[in-house]
């Protein structure tokens, strides 16, 4: 799985590729996705059990569900692909990626079942990226909306649910949150350093034959990064030396 040209098997089985845009996209649904925390406490608590690099890997995987769902429906998926690539690179070395800026003036509405859903997805990813760069102890909270969106737009939600349940069980085991039981500073001023957390790769999420070890994940991640066109992606900055 050295690049994003190959569709993961589970996404194929979910009937996401080329499926009609038939999911509900009402003002009520938009509002629920834009402000999901209060109504989804169990999901929030579940996500708080995984560490930062596990969360960024999950973010990239969830965004890939969105990417494949809308491929062929919007040219914005080209930009989405570059953001997915940057997320994987940021797991390896955050300093060699640029911030995933998106609609910083909030001028684009979330209306329209394709562009609106993409807007919400990319805005969620932007906020996750902001908290990752800051070292926020509340990074995982930002994933709630992205999980709900990816599930909502997937034709066969049971496929998504089974995948998500399996992945979360594995992440809690291999990439546990070291501060999940701590009393956190509600001001969000404290900084968490995730540098020494173990790597994670795309195979972890989409290749059922992949046997996870730290070394195997590092090798798979480096192989993915080495196969990217670094100059074609404005979110990558490999002119910066690895720290």
Secondary structure, 3 states (H helix, E strand, C coil): CCCCCCCCHHHHHCCCCCCCCCCCCCHHHHHHHHCCCCCCHHHHHHHCCECHHHHHHHHHHHHHHHHHHHCCCCCCHHHHHHHHHHHHHHHHCHHHECCCCCCCCCCCCCCCCCHHHHHHHHHHHHHHHHHHHHCCCCHHHHHHHHHHHHHHHCCCHHHHHHHHHHHHHHHHHHCECCCCCCCCCCCCCCCCCCCCCCCCCHHHHHCCCCCCCHHHHHHHHHHHHHCCCHHHCCCECCCCCCC
